[in-house]
Every structure is written in C-alpha cells, then in structure tokens.
Amino acid sequence: MGELIFVGLGLYDEFDISLRGLEEIRKADAVFAEFYTSIMPGLSLRRLENKTGKAIKIVSRRVLEEENGKPILQESKKGKAVFLVPGDPMIATTHVDLRIRAEKQGIKTRIVHGASAVSAVTGISGLQNYKYGRSVTIPFYEKNFLSETPYRFISENQKRGLHTMCYLDIKVEEERYMSIKEALQVLLELEKLKKNQVITPKTLVLGVARAGSPKPTVKAGCLEVVMNYNFGAPPHTLIFPGKLHFMEAEALIILADAPEEIRRMAN
C-alpha cells in the first residue's frame, strides 16, 4: 500500500514551503493541491512546478467534500502522493477527514507542517498566544441568513478576558474574500439583534491583512476607526482582544498603531 503526505505551503508564496516539503514533492509519484480553504496572494503554481519538476493537479472543494478525496486516495494506493495545502495542513477539518479515510484504507500518512495564520497573526500582533479563546469564522451574510455563532464566541471569550481570532469567509470559486470592514458590518448587524453591547463603535479590535507576506498591514483601534481603515488586498483576519497585559498593550501601540489610551485597559 502507498503513502499520502500532507505538505503545508505556508502563507504567501512558493518560497514559504519548507525544504522538507520540497523534497517530498520531488520524490512524489503524484502531486495534488487545494486553494479553497485559504489563498496565497504571491503564489505562482508555474514557478512551484518548475522548482520541483512535478505537475500539480488542483482539486476542488467538491472533490474533497463530496467525493471524499477519491482521486487523491486512488493515487496514494498506487505509490507516493503529496497533497499541498495553504498554511498548515491540519488546520482545516476537511484535511483531517481525508487523513482518517486514508489510514482506514491502509494508506500510510505523514505531515510536513507549514506556517499558519494561527501563529502568524498571533505573532504579528504581539498578543500572547496562551490568552486566546475559541476562534471562529465569520461567514458572508446572504440569503437572509445571519449566523449568530461569531457573536456568541466573541461574547463568551470577552467574559473570560480572552482574545478572539476571527477568520473571514472566502469563496474562491466566486473570487469573493471577506474584508475586515464587511466582517465588522456583519457583527454590528448581530449587535442590533442581540443588544448585549458586545460589539460597539468603541470596541477595541485588531485587523491584520496578508500575514506572512513581506508587507503585512496591521492596525488596532476602536471599531469605528478600524472599520474605515484601508487594509488593502486579502486575506484579512480580525481579532477582538480580551483583557490586556501591559506588554500586550505596549505591543499594540508600537506594532499595530493602537491609540495610547489602551494602556488604561491593561494590568
């Protein structure tokens, strides 16, 4: 029986992949990649193929979720297949499911980890990693459906003094990538419904765009300021800070252009 290796591509372009990941691609019999769970703004598939000497087949959400990754598993049974994923391979539950399916079919699996938005956004902000609560994805508001899950998670984390990392919805097939402004508009709509004063114009928020790129954009401040800030191209990530340590407040001021008055929020 063959082998399936999950390789993380990192965050920005083909130079983010590890040396180990490159070697795994070069030795593979078949190479697949998906780009619907996240986007890599600077990635050139052609350059990556030239660098590795391998043709890379792109698989869609449908192949992974509706067909259970059948083409990938078929190639894995015949030899060594590599599956390339933006960021770190096991952040998306879809990929965990594929790994479980492979193991159940007797296919050996391995993981070559890559840089993830989870660590990059945390590091770029200066907020302390161990103070994050449950993360959440903010979906597009469409078809008269407005998910209350982001509001609930932010509220629960706030009560515990914890930070909330919000991933913003993307629809690669439609070339739609939620911006920080759109995400905040969704949350303000939820506030109108819930009326618990969780999301207000004065709430402290942090926006990060293109984490992992040579020129990321980082801005912290009250919601009404950040909402109108120009973060540029996607991908965007939104953080709701919880109770701040004095060093976190200093980091937001120095690294994220936060206003000096947030020092009063720290302890």
Long-range contacts (C-beta under 8 A, 24 or more apart in sequence): 1-77, 1-105, 1-106, 1-107, 1-108, 2-29, 2-75, 2-76, 2-77, 2-78, 2-79, 2-80, 2-81, 2-107, 2-108, 3-76, 3-79, 3-80, 3-81, 3-107, 3-108, 3-109, 3-110, 4-72, 4-73, 4-76, 4-81, 4-82, 4-83, 4-98, 4-99, 4-102, 4-107, 4-108, 4-109, 4-110, 5-80, 5-81, 5-82, 5-83, 5-109, 5-110, 5-111, 5-112, 6-83, 6-85, 6-89, 6-90, 6-95, 6-99, 6-109, 6-110, 6-111, 6-112, 7-82, 7-83, 7-84, 7-85, 7-89, 7-112, 7-114, 8-85, 8-86, 8-87, 8-88, 8-89, 8-111, 8-112, 8-113, 8-114, 8-115, 8-116, 9-33, 9-40, 9-43, 9-84, 9-85, 9-86, 9-87, 9-114, 10-40, 10-86, 10-87, 10-114, 10-115, 10-212, 11-40, 11-86, 11-87, 11-114, 11-115, 11-116, 11-117, 11-120, 11-211, 11-212, 11-213, 12-40, 12-41, 12-42, 12-43, 12-210, 12-212, 12-213, 12-214, 13-40, 13-41, 13-42, 13-43, 13-44, 14-42, 14-43, 14-44, 14-47, 14-48, 14-51, 16-40, 16-114, 16-115, 16-212, 17-48, 17-114, 18-112, 18-113, 18-114, 20-112, 21-112, 21-114, 22-51, 22-52, 24-82, 24-112, 25-52, 25-54, 25-82, 25-84, 26-52, 26-53, 26-54, 27-80, 28-54, 28-80, 28-81, 28-82, 29-75, 29-78, 29-79, 29-80, 29-81, 30-57, 30-75, 30-76, 30-78, 30-79, 30-80, 30-81, 30-82, 31-55, 31-56, 31-57, 31-81, 31-82, 31-84, 32-56, 32-57, 32-58, 32-59, 32-71, 32-72, 32-75, 32-81, 32-82, 32-83, 32-84, 33-57, 33-58, 33-59, 33-83, 33-84, 33-85, 34-58, 34-59, 34-60, 34-61, 34-64, 34-83, 34-84, 34-85, 34-86, 35-86, 35-172, 36-60, 36-61, 36-170, 36-172, 36-173, 37-85, 37-86, 37-87, 37-91, 37-92, 37-94, 37-95, 38-86, 38-87, 38-117, 38-170, 38-235, 39-86, 39-170, 39-172, 39-177, 39-234, 39-235, 40-86, 41-210, 41-213, 41-233, 41-234, 41-235, 42-213, 56-84, 60-173, 61-173, 64-94, 64-98, 65-94, 68-97, 68-98, 68-101, 69-98, 69-101, 72-98, 73-98, 73-101, 73-102, 73-105, 73-107, 76-102, 76-107, 77-105, 77-107, 85-114, 87-114, 87-115, 87-116, 87-117, 87-118, 88-113, 88-114, 88-115, 88-116, 88-118, 89-113, 89-114, 91-116, 91-117, 91-118, 115-212, 117-167, 117-211, 117-212, 117-235, 117-237, 118-165, 120-211, 120-212, 121-165, 121-208, 121-211, 121-237, 121-239, 122-165, 124-208, 124-211, 124-216, 124-218, 124-255, 125-206, 125-208, 125-218, 125-220, 125-239, 125-251, 125-252, 125-255, 125-256, 126-247, 126-248, 126-250, 126-251, 126-252, 126-254, 126-255, 126-256, 127-163, 127-206, 127-239, 127-241, 127-248, 127-251, 127-252, 128-245, 128-247, 128-248, 131-161, 131-162, 131-163, 131-242, 131-243, 131-245, 131-248, 132-162, 132-163, 132-164, 132-165, 133-157, 133-160, 133-162, 133-163, 133-164, 133-242, 134-164, 135-164, 135-165, 135-166, 135-167, 136-164, 136-165, 136-166, 136-167, 137-166, 137-167, 137-168, 137-169, 138-166, 138-167, 138-168, 138-169, 138-178, 138-183, 138-186, 138-187, 138-238, 139-169, 139-186, 140-169, 140-171, 140-176, 140-178, 140-182, 140-186, 141-186, 141-189, 146-186, 146-189, 146-190, 146-193, 148-190, 148-193, 148-194, 150-186, 150-187, 150-190, 151-187, 151-190, 151-191, 151-194, 151-198, 151-199, 154-187, 154-198, 154-199, 154-240, 155-196, 155-198, 157-240, 157-242, 158-198, 158-240, 158-242, 160-242, 161-242, 161-243, 162-242, 162-243, 163-239, 163-240, 163-241, 163-242, 164-239, 164-240, 164-242, 165-237, 165-238, 165-239, 166-237, 166-238, 166-239, 166-240, 167-237, 168-234, 168-235, 168-236, 168-237, 168-238, 170-234, 170-235, 177-234, 177-235, 177-236, 178-234, 178-236, 179-231, 179-234, 179-236, 180-207, 180-209, 180-226, 180-227, 180-229, 180-231, 180-236, 180-238, 181-227, 181-228, 183-236, 183-238, 184-223, 184-226, 184-227, 184-238, 185-227, 188-223, 199-223, 203-240, 204-240, 204-241, 204-258, 204-262, 204-265, 205-238, 205-239, 205-240, 205-241, 206-238, 206-239, 206-240, 206-241, 206-252, 206-256, 206-258, 207-231, 207-236, 207-237, 207-238, 207-239, 208-236, 208-237, 208-238, 208-239, 209-233, 209-234, 209-235, 209-236, 209-237, 210-234, 210-235, 211-235, 211-237, 218-255, 218-256, 218-257, 219-256, 219-257, 220-252, 220-256, 220-257, 220-258, 220-262, 221-257, 221-258, 221-259, 222-259, 243-267
